[in-house]
Amino acid sequence: MHFNRPIFLLPLLVLAVACSKTETASTTTVKGAIDTTQKAEPVAITDTNHHLYFHPKAGSVQHYHIVDKMAMNSNDVQGNSPAQKHSASSTTEFFIQQTVKAVNLDSSVILSFRVDSLRMDSQRDTSKVHYASSNMKDRMNEQYREFNMLLGKDFSVRANKWGDLDSMVDVSAISNDLLSSVPDSLRKNPRVMMMARQQAEQVANAYVMRVLVHSPTRALVKDTTWRNETDVNLDIAPGLAFPVHVTATETVRGLEKRDDHVLAVLEDNTNTSPKKKVFEEGPTKASIGNFVATSHSVVRIEDATGLLAHRAMQEKRNVTLIVESKEHPEAKRTVEQNGSEELVTEMIE
């Protein structure tokens, strides 16, 4: 699937920590390179072996605008104690530049990225946080180090011919920033350097995956749907995992022409359902209900280059967890949690 990110619920009981990022009143108004709100001209797929490959032109530069909104609410009732209610929401908006450094003989592509600006607004219960890279005080504030260590620094990755992330090539600018706060006596320690590189790769990966897009390995045929099903264990709460069944489909909606661009339109749907709703271990029983975990996205990919032109994704998450003990029935605990995410990535002029 295009986003290469499974739809998993945030672990229960840690909402206050996991979603510490808030919904801003508005986001920056920018003009996309392609106006997806207008009616497009359909283009017939006449070649039965028509494939999408990631082969952008070396030296070309793309700019993307990303807005990611999340919201989460929880209600925790234990025994006769008053309910503990929490809510959190966030909006993260950033602009990232992508430069195609090289197209290799094995069809892999070296890409260089740089986050030019970033804005984050968050609210957790009554606590509010606002960060803007344009604000020099925020840029100097150690509280926002996770953002500041990335801004304006170039890092590079390798993608394969399907547009998938193959490896991180160079994240030294970010890792060097991380090491700047480490004592000189430890800065050259191989273990410390490796840990800094791993953390830098994790930070960079979170931004790159908003821009990269997976092209189907099969030939495009209009209205064809591919299906993939898998079973995994889903972490519902710390130390508690339930077996779930994940069904993912991808449908080719066809080709369309917008201005001078011919785009492949692909629709993804993912649904996660529990295979087991009750988990018993000794005197303790945990059960889940009201389980919803769905994802829907529509992506538009340039047919000529395999570059992402526009992605719109929506996720919904909902679960009720009941934990009870035969030995202490008065300590029954019920946690309800629901959340959502909306992500829009678009190439801009």
Secondary structure, 3 states (H helix, E strand, C coil): CCCCCCCCCCCCCCHHHHCCCCCCCCCCCCCECCCCCCCCEEECCCCCCCCCCCCCCCCCEEEEEEEEEEEEEEEEEECCCCCEEEEEEEEEEEEEEEEEEEECCCCCEEEEEEEEEEEEEEEECCEEEEEECCCHHHHHCHHHHHHHCCCCCCEEEEECCCCCEEEEEECHHHHHHHHCCCCHHHHCCHHHHHHHHHHHHHHHHHHHCCCCCCCCCCCCCCCCEEEEEEEEEEEEECCEEEEEEEEEEEEEEEEEEECCEEEEEEEEEEEEEECCCEEEECCEEEEEEEEEEEEEEEEEEECCCCCEEEEEEEEEEEEEEEEEECCCHHHCEEEEEEEEEEEEEEEEC
